[in-house]
Amino acid sequence: SVSSSAAKSVEIHNSVIEGGIAKMRHLGEGLAIPAKADTVLGPGALHLMFIEPTAPFVVGRLIPVVLVFERVGAIETIFEVRAMGR
């Protein structure tokens, strides 16, 4: 799971194309990350959706995030807001 003080909630989503239409799916059960493999989050694929941000996300702003893993537990990190497409 994911949480952040910068938003009411944070959801893990996957974007898929169905019948030529892009759709986002909430991964309510979390995201399986294979051992010794890279999992990339980004636009148009797996991504994090910040629901009801507490303030506008401004380029350069640092966003505190807590990632929760099944075996490792909670890991606190910081995301930097970047311009779209970067």
VENSULGI-V86313 format. One record per residue. RES is the residue in one letter. SS is DSSP state (H for helix, E for strand, - for the rest). OMEGA is omega in whole degrees, -180 to 180 (NA if undefined). D_FIRST is the distance of its C-alpha to the first C-alpha in whole Angstrom. Layout:
RES;SS;OMEGA;D_FIRST
RES;SS;OMEGA;D_FIRST
//
This chain:
S;-;-179;0
V;E;173;4
S;E;179;7
S;-;175;11
S;-;-179;14
A;-;-179;15
A;E;178;14
K;E;176;14
S;E;176;10
V;E;-179;8
E;E;174;8
I;E;-177;7
H;E;171;11
N;E;176;14
S;E;179;18
V;E;175;20
I;E;177;24
E;E;-179;26
G;-;180;29
G;-;-179;30
I;E;178;27
A;E;179;24
K;E;176;21
M;E;178;17
R;E;175;15
H;E;178;12
L;-;-175;10
G;-;179;9
E;-;-179;8
G;-;-175;6
L;-;176;8
A;-;179;11
I;-;-178;12
P;-;177;16
A;-;176;17
K;-;179;20
A;-;176;19
D;-;172;18
T;-;-175;15
V;-;174;16
L;-;180;14
G;-;-179;17
P;-;176;19
G;-;-179;20
A;-;174;17
L;E;180;14
H;E;175;12
L;E;179;10
M;E;178;12
F;E;-176;12
I;E;180;14
E;E;177;17
P;E;180;17
T;-;177;19
A;-;178;22
P;-;175;22
F;-;-176;21
V;-;180;24
V;-;-180;25
G;-;-180;24
R;-;177;22
L;E;-176;20
I;E;177;16
P;E;-178;14
V;E;174;11
V;E;177;8
L;E;-179;6
V;E;-179;5
F;E;-177;7
E;-;-175;9
R;-;-175;12
V;-;-176;12
G;E;-175;10
A;E;175;9
I;E;178;11
E;E;179;12
T;E;180;13
I;E;173;15
F;E;174;16
E;E;177;19
V;-;179;20
R;-;178;22
A;-;179;25
M;-;176;24
G;-;-179;25
R;-;NA;24
//
